[in-house]
Amino acid sequence: MSFPINPYILANTQGIPRLRATAVNATASEVRFSFVNHPFLNAPFVGLILFKLPAIPTGTADTLPVVFATNGNAQSAVSYETGEALTVADVARAGVYLAVYDSEDGILYVFTTTAPSADGA
């Protein structure tokens, strides 16, 4: 019995990977989250990723762009909500963030979260 070739790209067939940043470094030009080097991180990938990010140092400018770095490469991130470069204001608190990446277009979209206001809105 033969099976036809599936023309669809399978995303997250092994589950959603979670990557934990091992360091955060704020400079005058960017905030860089660093991750442990791993061979699959440079492989073709399409799908969801969970990023566990530490807190950004207090006093860091909210407008600095955020960069994810591993295996000697840096990847700029884009806010899924705005389509603009991800900034410190988008990931101001430590936590887990959902992202989607497609190695064909090379864009990492991060779904940002907003802390609830004091009145719960």
Contacts in CASP RR format, 6 or more apart in sequence:
PFRMAT RR
TARGET T0000
AUTHOR 0000-0000-0000
METHOD contacts of the structure
MODEL  1
MSFPINPYILANTQGIPRLRATAVNATASEVRFSFVNHPFLNAPFVGLIL
FKLPAIPTGTADTLPVVFATNGNAQSAVSYETGEALTVADVARAGVYLAV
YDSEDGILYVFTTTAPSADGA
9 46 0 8 1.000
11 46 0 8 1.000
11 47 0 8 1.000
11 48 0 8 1.000
12 47 0 8 1.000
12 48 0 8 1.000
16 48 0 8 1.000
16 49 0 8 1.000
16 50 0 8 1.000
17 49 0 8 1.000
17 50 0 8 1.000
18 49 0 8 1.000
18 50 0 8 1.000
18 51 0 8 1.000
18 52 0 8 1.000
18 96 0 8 1.000
19 35 0 8 1.000
19 41 0 8 1.000
19 49 0 8 1.000
19 50 0 8 1.000
19 51 0 8 1.000
19 52 0 8 1.000
20 35 0 8 1.000
20 51 0 8 1.000
20 52 0 8 1.000
21 33 0 8 1.000
21 34 0 8 1.000
21 35 0 8 1.000
21 51 0 8 1.000
21 52 0 8 1.000
21 53 0 8 1.000
21 54 0 8 1.000
21 68 0 8 1.000
22 34 0 8 1.000
22 35 0 8 1.000
22 36 0 8 1.000
23 33 0 8 1.000
23 34 0 8 1.000
23 54 0 8 1.000
24 31 0 8 1.000
24 32 0 8 1.000
24 33 0 8 1.000
24 34 0 8 1.000
24 53 0 8 1.000
24 54 0 8 1.000
24 55 0 8 1.000
24 56 0 8 1.000
24 57 0 8 1.000
25 31 0 8 1.000
25 32 0 8 1.000
25 34 0 8 1.000
26 32 0 8 1.000
26 56 0 8 1.000
26 57 0 8 1.000
26 60 0 8 1.000
26 64 0 8 1.000
26 88 0 8 1.000
29 64 0 8 1.000
29 65 0 8 1.000
30 64 0 8 1.000
30 65 0 8 1.000
30 66 0 8 1.000
30 67 0 8 1.000
31 56 0 8 1.000
31 60 0 8 1.000
31 64 0 8 1.000
31 65 0 8 1.000
31 66 0 8 1.000
31 67 0 8 1.000
31 88 0 8 1.000
32 66 0 8 1.000
32 67 0 8 1.000
32 68 0 8 1.000
32 69 0 8 1.000
32 74 0 8 1.000
33 51 0 8 1.000
33 53 0 8 1.000
33 54 0 8 1.000
33 66 0 8 1.000
33 67 0 8 1.000
33 68 0 8 1.000
33 69 0 8 1.000
34 69 0 8 1.000
34 70 0 8 1.000
35 41 0 8 1.000
35 68 0 8 1.000
35 69 0 8 1.000
35 70 0 8 1.000
36 70 0 8 1.000
37 70 0 8 1.000
37 71 0 8 1.000
37 72 0 8 1.000
38 70 0 8 1.000
38 71 0 8 1.000
41 70 0 8 1.000
41 71 0 8 1.000
42 71 0 8 1.000
42 73 0 8 1.000
43 103 0 8 1.000
44 103 0 8 1.000
44 104 0 8 1.000
45 101 0 8 1.000
45 102 0 8 1.000
45 103 0 8 1.000
46 101 0 8 1.000
46 102 0 8 1.000
46 103 0 8 1.000
46 104 0 8 1.000
47 100 0 8 1.000
47 101 0 8 1.000
47 102 0 8 1.000
48 98 0 8 1.000
48 99 0 8 1.000
48 100 0 8 1.000
49 98 0 8 1.000
49 99 0 8 1.000
49 100 0 8 1.000
49 101 0 8 1.000
50 96 0 8 1.000
50 97 0 8 1.000
50 98 0 8 1.000
50 99 0 8 1.000
51 68 0 8 1.000
51 96 0 8 1.000
51 97 0 8 1.000
51 99 0 8 1.000
51 110 0 8 1.000
52 95 0 8 1.000
52 96 0 8 1.000
53 91 0 8 1.000
53 94 0 8 1.000
53 95 0 8 1.000
53 96 0 8 1.000
53 97 0 8 1.000
54 94 0 8 1.000
55 93 0 8 1.000
55 94 0 8 1.000
56 88 0 8 1.000
56 91 0 8 1.000
56 92 0 8 1.000
60 88 0 8 1.000
61 88 0 8 1.000
62 87 0 8 1.000
62 88 0 8 1.000
62 89 0 8 1.000
62 92 0 8 1.000
63 87 0 8 1.000
63 88 0 8 1.000
63 89 0 8 1.000
64 87 0 8 1.000
64 88 0 8 1.000
65 76 0 8 1.000
65 85 0 8 1.000
65 86 0 8 1.000
65 87 0 8 1.000
66 76 0 8 1.000
66 77 0 8 1.000
66 85 0 8 1.000
66 86 0 8 1.000
66 87 0 8 1.000
66 88 0 8 1.000
66 90 0 8 1.000
66 91 0 8 1.000
66 110 0 8 1.000
67 74 0 8 1.000
67 75 0 8 1.000
67 76 0 8 1.000
67 77 0 8 1.000
68 74 0 8 1.000
68 75 0 8 1.000
68 77 0 8 1.000
68 108 0 8 1.000
69 75 0 8 1.000
75 106 0 8 1.000
75 108 0 8 1.000
76 85 0 8 1.000
76 86 0 8 1.000
76 108 0 8 1.000
77 85 0 8 1.000
77 86 0 8 1.000
77 99 0 8 1.000
77 108 0 8 1.000
77 109 0 8 1.000
77 110 0 8 1.000
78 84 0 8 1.000
78 85 0 8 1.000
78 86 0 8 1.000
78 107 0 8 1.000
78 108 0 8 1.000
78 109 0 8 1.000
78 110 0 8 1.000
79 85 0 8 1.000
79 86 0 8 1.000
79 87 0 8 1.000
79 90 0 8 1.000
79 109 0 8 1.000
79 110 0 8 1.000
79 112 0 8 1.000
80 100 0 8 1.000
80 109 0 8 1.000
80 110 0 8 1.000
80 111 0 8 1.000
80 112 0 8 1.000
81 111 0 8 1.000
81 112 0 8 1.000
83 109 0 8 1.000
86 110 0 8 1.000
86 112 0 8 1.000
90 110 0 8 1.000
90 112 0 8 1.000
91 97 0 8 1.000
91 110 0 8 1.000
91 112 0 8 1.000
92 115 0 8 1.000
93 115 0 8 1.000
97 110 0 8 1.000
97 111 0 8 1.000
97 112 0 8 1.000
97 113 0 8 1.000
98 110 0 8 1.000
98 111 0 8 1.000
99 108 0 8 1.000
99 109 0 8 1.000
99 110 0 8 1.000
99 111 0 8 1.000
100 108 0 8 1.000
100 109 0 8 1.000
100 111 0 8 1.000
101 107 0 8 1.000
101 108 0 8 1.000
101 109 0 8 1.000
END
